[in-house]
Amino acid sequence: MRSFNVPTREEVSENNQAIFDKLQAALGFVPNLYATYAHSENALGNYLTLANSKTSLSAKEKEVVNLAVSQVNECNYCLAAHTAIGKMNGFNDAQILELRGGSASFDNKLAALANLAKDITENRGAASDAALEQFFNAGYTKENLVDTIVLVGDKTISNYLHKTTDVAVDFPAAQPLALETV
């Protein structure tokens, strides 16, 4: 049985305490998964640097990738968090479910991105020619491709951390996908 605690501010290093303070000020709380990174002296800061780095993808496009990758990796924590963030970025419940399944009937460009993110994750980086063709035909560039792959890696790190530690989800639970849409 796994018993990974979510460390409190008092249980982490001074460096991580400063990061907790910034997260508390920005978000109103320290998400459990971020706190779990703080078991390491460096992982929380390193992860946040990666997650907040510059990219050619918009905030909305980042959420498309985050949702599709988290669905493939079956990460309940990240699905819950990115459903909430997806709503903050203008997606409705039905759109979020579609994106999680790797499609987007409401936007052809986002459909290509969701499909590629799903394809890359399912195939461990070996994107199919069809997914790449759809992505480039939708108007994405090679820069967007590289940034998408970096984002798939970013989200996979958090997916794996949660799947290994199984810390409590502190976001509203994401609606399950119907079996026929997976």
N, C-alpha and C positions, 0 to 999 in steps of 0.2 A: 504494500500500500504506500502511496506517495504521501509525503507530509512536508511539503514545501511551504514554509510560512511566507507571508508577505511582510517584509521588514518595515518597521516603523522608522520615522525620521531619526529617532534616538539610536536605532540599531545599525545605522549605516555610517559610512565614513563622512568626514567633514565635507569633502568634495561633493559627495552624493547628497548630503544635507542641503547644500547650496542649490543643487539641481531640483531637489524636492521643493524648496522654497519657490523657485521660479515656476515650476509646474503648478503649485498651489495657487500662486498669484495669477497665472494665465488661465487655468482650467477650473479653479475652485476646488480641486482635489488632486491627489496623485493617483493615477490609475494603477490598479494592482499589478498589471503586467510591467509597467515602467518600474514600479517599486521592486519587482522581482529581479530586474536587471541589476539593481543596486546590491545584490549579493556579491557582485564583482566590483572592484574598485573602479574599473574603467569602462565596463560594458554599457552602462546607462548613458554616459556622456558620448561614447563612440556611436551608440545606436541613434541617439537623438541627432547627432551631427549628420549621420547618413540620412535619417528620415526627413530632416529639414533642409537638406542640401538643394542647391539650385537644380532645376530640371526644365526641359523643354515642354513638359506636360503641364497642363493646367491643373488646378486643384480638383476640378470635376473629373478630369481624365485620370488623375492619380487614384481617385476613389473607385473608378471603374476597375483598374488593375487590382487594387486592394481587395475589392469584393470578389472578383473572379478567382484570384489566387487563394484567398482564405476559404472559399467554397471548395476548391479542389483539395486543399489540405485539411479540410474539415475542422477548422479552428473555430470553436464556438465563441471564444473571447474576441477574436478579431472580426468575426462576422457581426457580433453584437456592436462592437465599437464602430466599425465602418458602416453599419446600417445607420447608426446615429449621425455619423459624420456625413454620410451620403445624403441624408435628409437635410443637413445644414447646407449642403452644396446644391440643393434644389431638386434632388431625385425624390419621387414618391415611392410608396411601398411596392407597387407593381413593377416599376422600373428597376428598383433595387433587386427584386427577385430575378428579373430577366438578366441583369448584369452578373449576378452571382452564377447564373447558368451559362454565362459566356455569350450572351446575345443582347441585342437592344433594338427591338422592332421600331422604336421611337426615334432612332438616330443611326443612320448607316455608318457614320464615322466611328461613333462609340461602339457599335456592333463589331466592327473590325478590330478595335482595340481590346474589347472584352474577349473576343474569340482568340486573339493572339495570346493574351495573358493566360487564358485557360489552357491553350495548346502548349505553350512553353512549359507551364507547370506540370501538366499531365505527362509530357514527354521529356521531363528532366532537362530542359534546355534545347532539345532538338526540335525546333519549330518546324512544322510541316510547310511544304511549299505553298499549299493552298492558303494557309493562314497568313503567311508572309505576303502572298500576292494580294489578298483581300486588304491587308493593312496598308500596303503601298498604294493600291488602287483607290483607297479612301482618302489619300492625300497626305499620309504620314511620310516622314523622311527617315533616312538612316540615323540621324541624331535622335529622332523619336524612338526608333527601334532600340538603340543602345540605352536610352533613358528608361524605356519600358523594362528591359532586361534587368537593369539595376534595381528598379522598383519591385520586380518579381523577387529578386534576391532579398531586398529589404523586408518585404512582407513575409517571406518564407522564414526568415530569422525569427520574427515574432510568433509566427504560427508554430514553429518547432519549440520555441521556449514555452509557450503555453501548453502545447500537447505533452511536453515532458514534465512540466511542473504541476499542471492542472490547478493553478491558483483560481480563486473565486472570480467569477465574471462580475464586474461592477458597472455594467451598462445594461439597459433593458435587453432581454434575450431577443435574438433575431428569429424571425418566423422561419420554420423549416421549409425547405423546397419540396414541392410535390415530386414524387418519384419520377414522373414522366418528364420533368423538366431538367433532371440531372444529366 
